[in-house]
């Protein structure tokens, strides 16, 4: 008779977990710094990796996964020397939904319902990247109004995303009133989204070939109201935070990363711009009609937590500035392409024409075929470079889809940002990265 073996079950993830310093190869320390990626980055000071000096004094603890301090299901393993963080390891995957694999089972027309759920604070930007990549494969051009409507919606989405960050960052730093103020201002934008797209989030509004519908009656007044209130509120936020001595003490000189390290790690968005690098795809690689707008790329100088706050505050003001120009320059015309290969017939025609009904039925059941090829298209999301890589095999469904998610890439900066910081600063630093775990795990 076979002897029964005792089986124990646990939640440990050995391949991802941080192990004791004495069991960690030196190459792992270099990898955490990114020096494996780029030899320009210096490895740890020898004193910092002296096992004899630290082995009896350090301890490894878990931070997360929980809301709100790790902004979702992010698990951080921290090695502490007293109250100082000397090593960090991110453990992800708790929210994995397989969206890139799911994309292979959906038609290009259905794909927007999938990608919109990745970065749930910036769903319209996800839809935009997917739609632009699909249109690149199709080789179609959009009417001007469709491009400007897309631009209007994603900039409003940038406002709502950064306002949410202001709210949660305030909460992370114990400015609890900021949570109320930030969500109050975001609510105005979500109400406009609901009026335009029918839902507050996860819209499937930006689709290959244009947008789902035209802007609603009275949209100019709605947007003007949003901009007037946001501009006034940003001045209040500035007064509440910028000169506040406790806020500055919690953020200045905390969580520093330099430009070379940020570039080597692939970091983009406000984190990179806070180091002084003026890299913004809306300016450096313009898409839609951004080349026709007058705006500035906001940069910092120190690359610390305060600079990341200041960059986002500046970007809120620049988005307001751009939206005011869109109100003046919004062209007339169609909101979607007239290419019948990708655009369903008008609703009124379906009751009048059997051919229109068949066309409508086939588009929404089979989708439209896309020529064989591959393409990568990137846009500037509130968190950095959001890229969509599509491979087509000539059918109505992508053969492969991969998303270059800025939240995922930016997490690589955490070991650098947290090294040498106090445990009390960890929440503020994680907050300044603004990770969206749905996008990280997708």
Helices and strands as residue ranges (DSSP letters): G 21-23, H 26-33, G 46-49, H 51-54, E 58-63, E 75-81, E 84-91, H 99-102, G 103-105, H 111-115, H 123-138, H 144-172, H 176-197, E 206-207, E 210-211, H 219-241, H 245-251, H 259-264, H 270-273, H 281-284, G 290-292, H 305-329, H 347-350, H 354-365, E 373-381, E 384-392, E 398-404, H 406-410, G 411-413, H 414-418, G 423-425, H 426-433, H 437-441
